[in-house]
Amino acid sequence: MKTLKELRTDYGLTQKELGDLFKVSSRTIQNMEKDSTNIKDSLLSKYMSAFNVKYDDIFLGN
């Protein structure tokens, strides 16, 4: 199980690069990495697709 930050850094992406890819601000990425308990389903789906992981593989918490 990995955090959102671990998924991003494993792929060598900055918060800005991931924000650009997901069409959200780098601030949104920063907030989600800090506390992912209230992440929107649409953004979670983007993480799952981009990093080829299942819902159960992502740690959602703070």
mmCIF file of the N, C-alpha and C atoms, coordinates in Angstrom:
data_MODEL
# 
_entry.id   MODEL 
# 
loop_
_atom_site.group_PDB 
_atom_site.id 
_atom_site.type_symbol 
_atom_site.label_atom_id 
_atom_site.label_alt_id 
_atom_site.label_comp_id 
_atom_site.label_asym_id 
_atom_site.label_entity_id 
_atom_site.label_seq_id 
_atom_site.pdbx_PDB_ins_code 
_atom_site.Cartn_x 
_atom_site.Cartn_y 
_atom_site.Cartn_z 
_atom_site.occupancy 
_atom_site.B_iso_or_equiv 
_atom_site.pdbx_formal_charge 
_atom_site.auth_seq_id 
_atom_site.auth_comp_id 
_atom_site.auth_asym_id 
_atom_site.auth_atom_id 
_atom_site.pdbx_PDB_model_num 
ATOM 1   N N  . MET A 1 1  ? 0.845   -1.169 0.000   1.00 0.00 ? 1  MET A N  1 
ATOM 2   C CA . MET A 1 1  ? 0.000   0.000  0.000   1.00 0.00 ? 1  MET A CA 1 
ATOM 3   C C  . MET A 1 1  ? 0.895   1.238  0.000   1.00 0.00 ? 1  MET A C  1 
ATOM 4   N N  . LYS A 1 2  ? 0.584   2.190  -0.880  1.00 0.00 ? 2  LYS A N  1 
ATOM 5   C CA . LYS A 1 2  ? 1.409   3.386  -1.004  1.00 0.00 ? 2  LYS A CA 1 
ATOM 6   C C  . LYS A 1 2  ? 0.572   4.640  -0.827  1.00 0.00 ? 2  LYS A C  1 
ATOM 7   N N  . THR A 1 3  ? 1.242   5.687  -0.369  1.00 0.00 ? 3  THR A N  1 
ATOM 8   C CA . THR A 1 3  ? 0.576   6.984  -0.265  1.00 0.00 ? 3  THR A CA 1 
ATOM 9   C C  . THR A 1 3  ? 0.562   7.637  -1.642  1.00 0.00 ? 3  THR A C  1 
ATOM 10  N N  . LEU A 1 4  ? -0.234  8.686  -1.776  1.00 0.00 ? 4  LEU A N  1 
ATOM 11  C CA . LEU A 1 4  ? -0.282  9.410  -3.044  1.00 0.00 ? 4  LEU A CA 1 
ATOM 12  C C  . LEU A 1 4  ? 1.088   10.002 -3.378  1.00 0.00 ? 4  LEU A C  1 
ATOM 13  N N  . LYS A 1 5  ? 1.783   10.496 -2.371  1.00 0.00 ? 5  LYS A N  1 
ATOM 14  C CA . LYS A 1 5  ? 3.117   11.065 -2.596  1.00 0.00 ? 5  LYS A CA 1 
ATOM 15  C C  . LYS A 1 5  ? 4.091   9.996  -3.075  1.00 0.00 ? 5  LYS A C  1 
ATOM 16  N N  . GLU A 1 6  ? 4.038   8.815  -2.474  1.00 0.00 ? 6  GLU A N  1 
ATOM 17  C CA . GLU A 1 6  ? 4.934   7.729  -2.889  1.00 0.00 ? 6  GLU A CA 1 
ATOM 18  C C  . GLU A 1 6  ? 4.669   7.331  -4.339  1.00 0.00 ? 6  GLU A C  1 
ATOM 19  N N  . LEU A 1 7  ? 3.413   7.276  -4.727  1.00 0.00 ? 7  LEU A N  1 
ATOM 20  C CA . LEU A 1 7  ? 3.091   6.947  -6.120  1.00 0.00 ? 7  LEU A CA 1 
ATOM 21  C C  . LEU A 1 7  ? 3.713   7.973  -7.056  1.00 0.00 ? 7  LEU A C  1 
ATOM 22  N N  . ARG A 1 8  ? 3.547   9.247  -6.722  1.00 0.00 ? 8  ARG A N  1 
ATOM 23  C CA . ARG A 1 8  ? 4.073   10.324 -7.571  1.00 0.00 ? 8  ARG A CA 1 
ATOM 24  C C  . ARG A 1 8  ? 5.590   10.283 -7.646  1.00 0.00 ? 8  ARG A C  1 
ATOM 25  N N  . THR A 1 9  ? 6.246   10.171 -6.493  1.00 0.00 ? 9  THR A N  1 
ATOM 26  C CA . THR A 1 9  ? 7.709   10.212 -6.484  1.00 0.00 ? 9  THR A CA 1 
ATOM 27  C C  . THR A 1 9  ? 8.331   8.958  -7.091  1.00 0.00 ? 9  THR A C  1 
ATOM 28  N N  . ASP A 1 10 ? 7.652   7.829  -6.996  1.00 0.00 ? 10 ASP A N  1 
ATOM 29  C CA . ASP A 1 10 ? 8.146   6.608  -7.647  1.00 0.00 ? 10 ASP A CA 1 
ATOM 30  C C  . ASP A 1 10 ? 8.272   6.801  -9.153  1.00 0.00 ? 10 ASP A C  1 
ATOM 31  N N  . TYR A 1 11 ? 7.432   7.657  -9.708  1.00 0.00 ? 11 TYR A N  1 
ATOM 32  C CA . TYR A 1 11 ? 7.464   7.933  -11.142 1.00 0.00 ? 11 TYR A CA 1 
ATOM 33  C C  . TYR A 1 11 ? 8.303   9.165  -11.470 1.00 0.00 ? 11 TYR A C  1 
ATOM 34  N N  . GLY A 1 12 ? 8.911   9.757  -10.467 1.00 0.00 ? 12 GLY A N  1 
ATOM 35  C CA . GLY A 1 12 ? 9.795   10.894 -10.676 1.00 0.00 ? 12 GLY A CA 1 
ATOM 36  C C  . GLY A 1 12 ? 9.085   12.169 -11.082 1.00 0.00 ? 12 GLY A C  1 
ATOM 37  N N  . LEU A 1 13 ? 7.840   12.326 -10.664 1.00 0.00 ? 13 LEU A N  1 
ATOM 38  C CA . LEU A 1 13 ? 7.063   13.508 -11.029 1.00 0.00 ? 13 LEU A CA 1 
ATOM 39  C C  . LEU A 1 13 ? 7.044   14.527 -9.897  1.00 0.00 ? 13 LEU A C  1 
ATOM 40  N N  . THR A 1 14 ? 7.059   15.797 -10.268 1.00 0.00 ? 14 THR A N  1 
ATOM 41  C CA . THR A 1 14 ? 6.869   16.855 -9.280  1.00 0.00 ? 14 THR A CA 1 
ATOM 42  C C  . THR A 1 14 ? 5.371   17.059 -9.079  1.00 0.00 ? 14 THR A C  1 
ATOM 43  N N  . GLN A 1 15 ? 5.029   17.796 -8.039  1.00 0.00 ? 15 GLN A N  1 
ATOM 44  C CA . GLN A 1 15 ? 3.615   18.106 -7.817  1.00 0.00 ? 15 GLN A CA 1 
ATOM 45  C C  . GLN A 1 15 ? 3.056   18.916 -8.981  1.00 0.00 ? 15 GLN A C  1 
ATOM 46  N N  . LYS A 1 16 ? 3.856   19.818 -9.528  1.00 0.00 ? 16 LYS A N  1 
ATOM 47  C CA . LYS A 1 16 ? 3.410   20.626 -10.663 1.00 0.00 ? 16 LYS A CA 1 
ATOM 48  C C  . LYS A 1 16 ? 3.174   19.754 -11.890 1.00 0.00 ? 16 LYS A C  1 
ATOM 49  N N  . GLU A 1 17 ? 4.094   18.847 -12.170 1.00 0.00 ? 17 GLU A N  1 
ATOM 50  C CA . GLU A 1 17 ? 3.939   17.962 -13.330 1.00 0.00 ? 17 GLU A CA 1 
ATOM 51  C C  . GLU A 1 17 ? 2.688   17.097 -13.206 1.00 0.00 ? 17 GLU A C  1 
ATOM 52  N N  . LEU A 1 18 ? 2.442   16.565 -12.025 1.00 0.00 ? 18 LEU A N  1 
ATOM 53  C CA . LEU A 1 18 ? 1.261   15.735 -11.828 1.00 0.00 ? 18 LEU A CA 1 
ATOM 54  C C  . LEU A 1 18 ? -0.006  16.583 -11.915 1.00 0.00 ? 18 LEU A C  1 
ATOM 55  N N  . GLY A 1 19 ? 0.041   17.778 -11.361 1.00 0.00 ? 19 GLY A N  1 
ATOM 56  C CA . GLY A 1 19 ? -1.095  18.690 -11.470 1.00 0.00 ? 19 GLY A CA 1 
ATOM 57  C C  . GLY A 1 19 ? -1.415  19.008 -12.916 1.00 0.00 ? 19 GLY A C  1 
ATOM 58  N N  . ASP A 1 20 ? -0.389  19.259 -13.713 1.00 0.00 ? 20 ASP A N  1 
ATOM 59  C CA . ASP A 1 20 ? -0.590  19.523 -15.143 1.00 0.00 ? 20 ASP A CA 1 
ATOM 60  C C  . ASP A 1 20 ? -1.203  18.313 -15.832 1.00 0.00 ? 20 ASP A C  1 
ATOM 61  N N  . LEU A 1 21 ? -0.729  17.137 -15.506 1.00 0.00 ? 21 LEU A N  1 
ATOM 62  C CA . LEU A 1 21 ? -1.242  15.900 -16.096 1.00 0.00 ? 21 LEU A CA 1 
ATOM 63  C C  . LEU A 1 21 ? -2.711  15.686 -15.739 1.00 0.00 ? 21 LEU A C  1 
ATOM 64  N N  . PHE A 1 22 ? -3.065  15.975 -14.502 1.00 0.00 ? 22 PHE A N  1 
ATOM 65  C CA . PHE A 1 22 ? -4.432  15.767 -14.021 1.00 0.00 ? 22 PHE A CA 1 
ATOM 66  C C  . PHE A 1 22 ? -5.331  16.984 -14.237 1.00 0.00 ? 22 PHE A C  1 
ATOM 67  N N  . LYS A 1 23 ? -4.745  18.078 -14.748 1.00 0.00 ? 23 LYS A N  1 
ATOM 68  C CA . LYS A 1 23 ? -5.471  19.329 -14.979 1.00 0.00 ? 23 LYS A CA 1 
ATOM 69  C C  . LYS A 1 23 ? -6.034  19.918 -13.680 1.00 0.00 ? 23 LYS A C  1 
ATOM 70  N N  . VAL A 1 24 ? -5.196  19.907 -12.660 1.00 0.00 ? 24 VAL A N  1 
ATOM 71  C CA . VAL A 1 24 ? -5.498  20.552 -11.382 1.00 0.00 ? 24 VAL A CA 1 
ATOM 72  C C  . VAL A 1 24 ? -4.255  21.332 -10.956 1.00 0.00 ? 24 VAL A C  1 
ATOM 73  N N  . SER A 1 25 ? -4.394  22.176 -9.967  1.00 0.00 ? 25 SER A N  1 
ATOM 74  C CA . SER A 1 25 ? -3.245  22.958 -9.505  1.00 0.00 ? 25 SER A CA 1 
ATOM 75  C C  . SER A 1 25 ? -2.285  22.093 -8.684  1.00 0.00 ? 25 SER A C  1 
ATOM 76  N N  . SER A 1 26 ? -1.050  22.543 -8.627  1.00 0.00 ? 26 SER A N  1 
ATOM 77  C CA . SER A 1 26 ? -0.077  21.831 -7.796  1.00 0.00 ? 26 SER A CA 1 
ATOM 78  C C  . SER A 1 26 ? -0.490  21.925 -6.324  1.00 0.00 ? 26 SER A C  1 
ATOM 79  N N  . ARG A 1 27 ? -1.208  22.972 -5.974  1.00 0.00 ? 27 ARG A N  1 
ATOM 80  C CA . ARG A 1 27 ? -1.723  23.127 -4.608  1.00 0.00 ? 27 ARG A CA 1 
ATOM 81  C C  . ARG A 1 27 ? -2.727  22.015 -4.279  1.00 0.00 ? 27 ARG A C  1 
ATOM 82  N N  . THR A 1 28 ? -3.558  21.656 -5.258  1.00 0.00 ? 28 THR A N  1 
ATOM 83  C CA . THR A 1 28 ? -4.510  20.558 -5.063  1.00 0.00 ? 28 THR A CA 1 
ATOM 84  C C  . THR A 1 28 ? -3.762  19.264 -4.796  1.00 0.00 ? 28 THR A C  1 
ATOM 85  N N  . ILE A 1 29 ? -2.710  19.006 -5.573  1.00 0.00 ? 29 ILE A N  1 
ATOM 86  C CA . ILE A 1 29 ? -1.901  17.798 -5.372  1.00 0.00 ? 29 ILE A CA 1 
ATOM 87  C C  . ILE A 1 29 ? -1.281  17.832 -3.979  1.00 0.00 ? 29 ILE A C  1 
ATOM 88  N N  . GLN A 1 30 ? -0.747  18.978 -3.599  1.00 0.00 ? 30 GLN A N  1 
ATOM 89  C CA . GLN A 1 30 ? -0.136  19.123 -2.277  1.00 0.00 ? 30 GLN A CA 1 
ATOM 90  C C  . GLN A 1 30 ? -1.154  18.826 -1.175  1.00 0.00 ? 30 GLN A C  1 
ATOM 91  N N  . ASN A 1 31 ? -2.345  19.368 -1.301  1.00 0.00 ? 31 ASN A N  1 
ATOM 92  C CA . ASN A 1 31 ? -3.381  19.138 -0.289  1.00 0.00 ? 31 ASN A CA 1 
ATOM 93  C C  . ASN A 1 31 ? -3.790  17.670 -0.225  1.00 0.00 ? 31 ASN A C  1 
ATOM 94  N N  . MET A 1 32 ? -3.885  17.010 -1.367  1.00 0.00 ? 32 MET A N  1 
ATOM 95  C CA . MET A 1 32 ? -4.276  15.599 -1.395  1.00 0.00 ? 32 MET A CA 1 
ATOM 96  C C  . MET A 1 32 ? -3.195  14.719 -0.777  1.00 0.00 ? 32 MET A C  1 
ATOM 97  N N  . GLU A 1 33 ? -1.933  15.081 -0.996  1.00 0.00 ? 33 GLU A N  1 
ATOM 98  C CA . GLU A 1 33 ? -0.839  14.307 -0.412  1.00 0.00 ? 33 GLU A CA 1 
ATOM 99  C C  . GLU A 1 33 ? -0.774  14.501 1.103   1.00 0.00 ? 33 GLU A C  1 
ATOM 100 N N  . LYS A 1 34 ? -1.175  15.665 1.551   1.00 0.00 ? 34 LYS A N  1 
ATOM 101 C CA . LYS A 1 34 ? -1.161  15.974 2.982   1.00 0.00 ? 34 LYS A CA 1 
ATOM 102 C C  . LYS A 1 34 ? -2.294  15.259 3.718   1.00 0.00 ? 34 LYS A C  1 
ATOM 103 N N  . ASP A 1 35 ? -3.473  15.215 3.098   1.00 0.00 ? 35 ASP A N  1 
ATOM 104 C CA . ASP A 1 35 ? -4.639  14.572 3.715   1.00 0.00 ? 35 ASP A CA 1 
ATOM 105 C C  . ASP A 1 35 ? -5.556  14.059 2.612   1.00 0.00 ? 35 ASP A C  1 
ATOM 106 N N  . SER A 1 36 ? -5.477  12.767 2.356   1.00 0.00 ? 36 SER A N  1 
ATOM 107 C CA . SER A 1 36 ? -6.242  12.179 1.252   1.00 0.00 ? 36 SER A CA 1 
ATOM 108 C C  . SER A 1 36 ? -7.563  11.567 1.704   1.00 0.00 ? 36 SER A C  1 
ATOM 109 N N  . THR A 1 37 ? -7.993  11.891 2.917   1.00 0.00 ? 37 THR A N  1 
ATOM 110 C CA . THR A 1 37 ? -9.236  11.290 3.414   1.00 0.00 ? 37 THR A CA 1 
ATOM 111 C C  . THR A 1 37 ? -10.469 11.773 2.660   1.00 0.00 ? 37 THR A C  1 
ATOM 112 N N  . ASN A 1 38 ? -10.411 12.966 2.077   1.00 0.00 ? 38 ASN A N  1 
ATOM 113 C CA . ASN A 1 38 ? -11.562 13.519 1.364   1.00 0.00 ? 38 ASN A CA 1 
ATOM 114 C C  . ASN A 1 38 ? -11.299 13.694 -0.127  1.00 0.00 ? 38 ASN A C  1 
ATOM 115 N N  . ILE A 1 39 ? -10.459 12.867 -0.700  1.00 0.00 ? 39 ILE A N  1 
ATOM 116 C CA . ILE A 1 39 ? -10.123 12.988 -2.113  1.00 0.00 ? 39 ILE A CA 1 
ATOM 117 C C  . ILE A 1 39 ? -11.361 12.702 -2.970  1.00 0.00 ? 39 ILE A C  1 
ATOM 118 N N  . LYS A 1 40 ? -11.541 13.506 -4.001  1.00 0.00 ? 40 LYS A N  1 
ATOM 119 C CA . LYS A 1 40 ? -12.673 13.308 -4.906  1.00 0.00 ? 40 LYS A CA 1 
ATOM 120 C C  . LYS A 1 40 ? -12.474 12.022 -5.698  1.00 0.00 ? 40 LYS A C  1 
ATOM 121 N N  . ASP A 1 41 ? -13.578 11.346 -5.973  1.00 0.00 ? 41 ASP A N  1 
ATOM 122 C CA . ASP A 1 41 ? -13.513 10.097 -6.739  1.00 0.00 ? 41 ASP A CA 1 
ATOM 123 C C  . ASP A 1 41 ? -12.868 10.303 -8.099  1.00 0.00 ? 41 ASP A C  1 
ATOM 124 N N  . SER A 1 42 ? -13.141 11.442 -8.737  1.00 0.00 ? 42 SER A N  1 
ATOM 125 C CA . SER A 1 42 ? -12.577 11.698 -10.063 1.00 0.00 ? 42 SER A CA 1 
ATOM 126 C C  . SER A 1 42 ? -11.056 11.797 -10.005 1.00 0.00 ? 42 SER A C  1 
ATOM 127 N N  . LEU A 1 43 ? -10.534 12.418 -8.967  1.00 0.00 ? 43 LEU A N  1 
ATOM 128 C CA . LEU A 1 43 ? -9.079  12.536 -8.827  1.00 0.00 ? 43 LEU A CA 1 
ATOM 129 C C  . LEU A 1 43 ? -8.468  11.198 -8.435  1.00 0.00 ? 43 LEU A C  1 
ATOM 130 N N  . LEU A 1 44 ? -9.144  10.459 -7.594  1.00 0.00 ? 44 LEU A N  1 
ATOM 131 C CA . LEU A 1 44 ? -8.660  9.133  -7.216  1.00 0.00 ? 44 LEU A CA 1 
ATOM 132 C C  . LEU A 1 44 ? -8.597  8.220  -8.437  1.00 0.00 ? 44 LEU A C  1 
ATOM 133 N N  . SER A 1 45 ? -9.573  8.322  -9.305  1.00 0.00 ? 45 SER A N  1 
ATOM 134 C CA . SER A 1 45 ? -9.578  7.531  -10.541 1.00 0.00 ? 45 SER A CA 1 
ATOM 135 C C  . SER A 1 45 ? -8.386  7.882  -11.421 1.00 0.00 ? 45 SER A C  1 
ATOM 136 N N  . LYS A 1 46 ? -8.023  9.156  -11.449 1.00 0.00 ? 46 LYS A N  1 
ATOM 137 C CA . LYS A 1 46 ? -6.860  9.580  -12.239 1.00 0.00 ? 46 LYS A CA 1 
ATOM 138 C C  . LYS A 1 46 ? -5.578  8.968  -11.680 1.00 0.00 ? 46 LYS A C  1 
ATOM 139 N N  . TYR A 1 47 ? -5.454  8.941  -10.359 1.00 0.00 ? 47 TYR A N  1 
ATOM 140 C CA . TYR A 1 47 ? -4.292  8.305  -9.732  1.00 0.00 ? 47 TYR A CA 1 
ATOM 141 C C  . TYR A 1 47 ? -4.232  6.824  -10.103 1.00 0.00 ? 47 TYR A C  1 
ATOM 142 N N  . MET A 1 48 ? -5.367  6.150  -9.978  1.00 0.00 ? 48 MET A N  1 
ATOM 143 C CA . MET A 1 48 ? -5.411  4.715  -10.263 1.00 0.00 ? 48 MET A CA 1 
ATOM 144 C C  . MET A 1 48 ? -5.030  4.435  -11.713 1.00 0.00 ? 48 MET A C  1 
ATOM 145 N N  . SER A 1 49 ? -5.512  5.248  -12.619 1.00 0.00 ? 49 SER A N  1 
ATOM 146 C CA . SER A 1 49 ? -5.220  5.056  -14.039 1.00 0.00 ? 49 SER A CA 1 
ATOM 147 C C  . SER A 1 49 ? -3.765  5.409  -14.367 1.00 0.00 ? 49 SER A C  1 
ATOM 148 N N  . ALA A 1 50 ? -3.309  6.551  -13.889 1.00 0.00 ? 50 ALA A N  1 
ATOM 149 C CA . ALA A 1 50 ? -1.956  7.022  -14.209 1.00 0.00 ? 50 ALA A CA 1 
ATOM 150 C C  . ALA A 1 50 ? -0.869  6.108  -13.659 1.00 0.00 ? 50 ALA A C  1 
ATOM 151 N N  . PHE A 1 51 ? -1.104  5.551  -12.480 1.00 0.00 ? 51 PHE A N  1 
ATOM 152 C CA . PHE A 1 51 ? -0.079  4.749  -11.825 1.00 0.00 ? 51 PHE A CA 1 
ATOM 153 C C  . PHE A 1 51 ? -0.389  3.255  -11.848 1.00 0.00 ? 51 PHE A C  1 
ATOM 154 N N  . ASN A 1 52 ? -1.433  2.894  -12.568 1.00 0.00 ? 52 ASN A N  1 
ATOM 155 C CA . ASN A 1 52 ? -1.803  1.487  -12.758 1.00 0.00 ? 52 ASN A CA 1 
ATOM 156 C C  . ASN A 1 52 ? -1.898  0.737  -11.423 1.00 0.00 ? 52 ASN A C  1 
ATOM 157 N N  . VAL A 1 53 ? -2.673  1.313  -10.513 1.00 0.00 ? 53 VAL A N  1 
ATOM 158 C CA . VAL A 1 53 ? -2.888  0.697  -9.205  1.00 0.00 ? 53 VAL A CA 1 
ATOM 159 C C  . VAL A 1 53 ? -4.383  0.546  -8.946  1.00 0.00 ? 53 VAL A C  1 
ATOM 160 N N  . LYS A 1 54 ? -4.698  -0.353 -8.029  1.00 0.00 ? 54 LYS A N  1 
ATOM 161 C CA . LYS A 1 54 ? -6.085  -0.564 -7.631  1.00 0.00 ? 54 LYS A CA 1 
ATOM 162 C C  . LYS A 1 54 ? -6.387  0.286  -6.401  1.00 0.00 ? 54 LYS A C  1 
ATOM 163 N N  . TYR A 1 55 ? -7.666  0.483  -6.158  1.00 0.00 ? 55 TYR A N  1 
ATOM 164 C CA . TYR A 1 55 ? -8.111  1.270  -5.001  1.00 0.00 ? 55 TYR A CA 1 
ATOM 165 C C  . TYR A 1 55 ? -7.470  0.766  -3.709  1.00 0.00 ? 55 TYR A C  1 
ATOM 166 N N  . ASP A 1 56 ? -7.431  -0.533 -3.539  1.00 0.00 ? 56 ASP A N  1 
ATOM 167 C CA . ASP A 1 56 ? -6.889  -1.127 -2.312  1.00 0.00 ? 56 ASP A CA 1 
ATOM 168 C C  . ASP A 1 56 ? -5.376  -0.972 -2.175  1.00 0.00 ? 56 ASP A C  1 
ATOM 169 N N  . ASP A 1 57 ? -4.706  -0.545 -3.250  1.00 0.00 ? 57 ASP A N  1 
ATOM 170 C CA . ASP A 1 57 ? -3.256  -0.358 -3.215  1.00 0.00 ? 57 ASP A CA 1 
ATOM 171 C C  . ASP A 1 57 ? -2.857  1.040  -2.744  1.00 0.00 ? 57 ASP A C  1 
ATOM 172 N N  . ILE A 1 58 ? -3.848  1.919  -2.574  1.00 0.00 ? 58 ILE A N  1 
ATOM 173 C CA . ILE A 1 58 ? -3.577  3.309  -2.210  1.00 0.00 ? 58 ILE A CA 1 
ATOM 174 C C  . ILE A 1 58 ? -3.959  3.541  -0.755  1.00 0.00 ? 58 ILE A C  1 
ATOM 175 N N  . PHE A 1 59 ? -3.019  4.112  0.002   1.00 0.00 ? 59 PHE A N  1 
ATOM 176 C CA . PHE A 1 59 ? -3.314  4.469  1.389   1.00 0.00 ? 59 PHE A CA 1 
ATOM 177 C C  . PHE A 1 59 ? -4.030  5.808  1.395   1.00 0.00 ? 59 PHE A C  1 
ATOM 178 N N  . LEU A 1 60 ? -5.245  5.835  1.905   1.00 0.00 ? 60 LEU A N  1 
ATOM 179 C CA . LEU A 1 60 ? -6.016  7.070  2.005   1.00 0.00 ? 60 LEU A CA 1 
ATOM 180 C C  . LEU A 1 60 ? -6.122  7.452  3.474   1.00 0.00 ? 60 LEU A C  1 
ATOM 181 N N  . GLY A 1 61 ? -5.462  8.510  3.832   1.00 0.00 ? 61 GLY A N  1 
ATOM 182 C CA . GLY A 1 61 ? -5.457  8.960  5.219   1.00 0.00 ? 61 GLY A CA 1 
ATOM 183 C C  . GLY A 1 61 ? -4.650  10.232 5.349   1.00 0.00 ? 61 GLY A C  1 
ATOM 184 N N  . ASN A 1 62 ? -4.220  10.501 6.564   1.00 0.00 ? 62 ASN A N  1 
ATOM 185 C CA . ASN A 1 62 ? -3.375  11.680 6.765   1.00 0.00 ? 62 ASN A CA 1 
ATOM 186 C C  . ASN A 1 62 ? -2.268  11.357 7.741   1.00 0.00 ? 62 ASN A C  1 
# 
